[in-house]
Amino acid sequence: MNSIPLTFLTHSSEVLANTDTGLPGSKITKLFSAYAVDFNVDVPYASLPLNAPNKRTALLENLKCFQPEQQYKIILELCDSPYLPQPIDTSIDNLKIQLIARYSSLFGTISSETLNQALVEETKHWLGAYPLSLKQYESALLKFENNIFERNLLDDLRLALELLLKSIFNNDKSLENQLSSIGTYINTSGGSPHFSNMFQKLVDYYSKYQNTFVKHNDAVIEQEIEFIFEMTSSFMKHLVKLS
């Protein structure tokens, strides 16, 4: 069924019209007045005063007037509204992730055309035996395809690689502490010393990049995200093939 359940619409309204972290009532009426015109729909709350029990109810009742595809678009756009209090609350981020994860396939969200899709599909195939790592990788892919949460996206990629290494080496070490194990693993799997050394160095730089730009800085450059995504994919594909 190509529809968004009422329970999710209600949750969306509670998050987007939250007293402290959501949209002001005046902006809700302004935005929905514009949506009503765009989609040729009548909504009950398009001007002030609201005359509703609260702004959450007003947002929900307005939202219910639209078709499912329109509801999806509206919720997605409201999650990015400049009228939301800054910095954006995590509840808004979580709502956007849930919306895309559950309903993007129903309403035709377009995937990124820049990422190396062949590499991504290969990586997903090789990670099939490592479900925890695959789950984080697919979470990063979902975010990349929808151009959201660059920092969280890179966190997902780092964790996907870290979980893979923990599974392969049967330990609980952090990414930074797996370098010697990676070198030994490649050497014993028939890799050349030069390749083993290069691979270790790349993972070391990768880890330092993550620590510098992901843990301590939200200003991640979009072009670098694509490169890091494909680098992570190459790391993981090669490591699994060796195993």
N, C-alpha and C positions, 0 to 999 in steps of 0.2 A: 504494500500500500504506500503510495507516494504522499504521505502526510506526516506532520509532526504531531505527536500526541499532546493532548491538553496538559498532561502533567509536565511536559517539557516547556510548553508555552508559559505555564504558571511559574515554573522555576525561573525561566528567563525574565519574566516580569519582576519577580522578587529581587533578582540580582540587579537588573538594569534600573530599577526604580528604588533601590535601597536608599534609605534616608541619608546615610553618611557617604556612601561610595558610588551611588547611582546618579541618574540624570535628574535635574530639577524638574518640577512639574511644568514650569513655563516652557522648557525645552521639549518636553514630551509632547505637549500640544502643538508646538511649532513644527516639530519634525513629522508628526503624524498628519498634520494638515497638509504638508508637502507630499507625503506618501499617498494620501487620499486623492490628491489632484493627479499625481503621476499614474496611479492605477485605476482612476475613475471609480473610487470606492467611497461610500459614506461611513464615517466613523463617529461614535458617540461623543468623543472627547477631543475636540480639535481647537478649543479656545478656553481661555480662563474666564470665570472660575471653573474648576474641574467639575464640581457638583457630583463627585464620586466619593466613596468612603475613604479612599486614599489614592495616591498616585500609582501604586502597584496595580490596583484594580483598574484604574483608567488605562494603563498601558496594556494590560491583558485584554480588556474588552475591545480596545482599538485593534490589537493584534489579531483577534479572532475574526475580524471582518475581512481579512485578506486570504487569498489562496495560499496553499502550502509553499509553493515556489516563492511567492512574495514574502511570506513570513520568514523564510530562510534568509532571503536577501536583507530584509529589514533588521532582523536580529544580528546578522553579521555586520551590517553597517553601524548599528547602534553600539556594538562592542568597540568600534573604532571612533566613536563620536568625539570630536574635540570639546564637547560640552561636559564630558565626564571629568570628575575631579582628578587632578594629577598629583602624584603618579597613579597610573591605573591600578586599581585593586586586583589582587590575585583572583578574586572571584569572577571578575570580568574575563580575565585570561582563561580561566578554567571553563567558563561558559562557552567561549569561542572554540576551544579545543573540543569540547563535547559536541557542539553543534556540527562542526566539520567532520569529526570522527563518525558520528552516527548518521548524518543526513546528506553529506556532500555528494555521495554516489547517487542519491535520488534526484538531485537537482542540478546535476551536470557541472560540478566544479571542475575547472580545467587544470590539468597537471602542468607542471613546468616543462617547457620545451628545451631548457638549457642544460639540464642535468643529463649525464651519460646514462640513458635508460638501459642500454645493454649491460653496462657494468652493474647498475643497480639490481637488475633482474638476476644476474649471475650471483651477486652477493647474497641476495635473498635465498637463492637456491642452496648455496653452500652453508648458509646459516640455519638451514632447516633442522639440523641435528642439535642446534643450540638455541632453544626457544626463548630463553631469557634475553640473550643478546639480540635475537631477531625482533623481539617485541620492542626493544629500545630503538633499533634501527628503523623499524616501520613507523614508530612515533616521530622520529626525526624526519622521515620522508614525508609524512603527512603534513608536518609543519612547513617543510620546504615548499611543497607543492602549492600551499596556500599562502605563502609569503608572510608567515607569522612567527613571532617569538624567536628571533635569531639566537639570542643567548640560550634559551631553553633547548633550542634545536641542537646547538653545539654540545650542550650538556648531555643530551640524549646520545649523540654520536660517541662522545668520550666514554660514557657508561657502557654502550654497546661493545666497544673495543675492550674495555676493562673486564666486563663479564665474560667475554670470549676467552681472554687470556687466563682468567681464573679457572674456567672450565677445562681448557687444554692442559694447563699446568697443574691442575688440581690443588690450587692454593687460594689464599684469600688476600693476596698482596694488591696494593694500589698500582695504577698504571706506571707511576714513576719508579716503582720498585721491581718491575718485571723486565728491565732492560737486559740484565745478565742472562735471565732465563730465555729471553727471545734469542739472544746470540747463540746460546748453547743449542737451543731447539733447531735453529736453522742449520747450524754446523752438523749436528747429528742426523739431520734429514737430507744431507747431501749438498747443502748450499756452499758456495765458495766463501772463503774468509772475507773477501772484499765485499761481497753482497751482504753477508751477515753484519759486517761493520756498518755498512751504509744503512741497512734496515734499522739497526739500533739507533744510529744517529738521527734518522728521520723520526722515529717514535719519540726520541728524547726531545727534539725540537717541537714536535707536535704537542707533547705534554706541556712544555714551557709556554707555547702559544696559548693553550687552553687556560693555563694558570694566570697568564698575564691579561688576556683580552676577554676571557669568559667569566672568570671568578671575580675580577676586579673592575671590569669595564663593560658597560652595555653597548658602547658604540662600535659594534661589529660591522665591518665593511661587507656589503652584500656579495661582491665578486669573490671575496675570500671564503665566504660560506660555501659556495659551490666547489671551490678548490678543496677545502677541508673535507667536504662530504665525499668527494671522489677519492681523496687520499685515504680516508678512513675505510672506504669500500675496498680499495686495493689492498690495504693492510690486512683486512679481515679475510678477504677471498684467498690471498696467498697463504695465510696462516692455517686456514681450514684445509686447503688443498694439501698442505704438507702433512697434516694429521691423518 
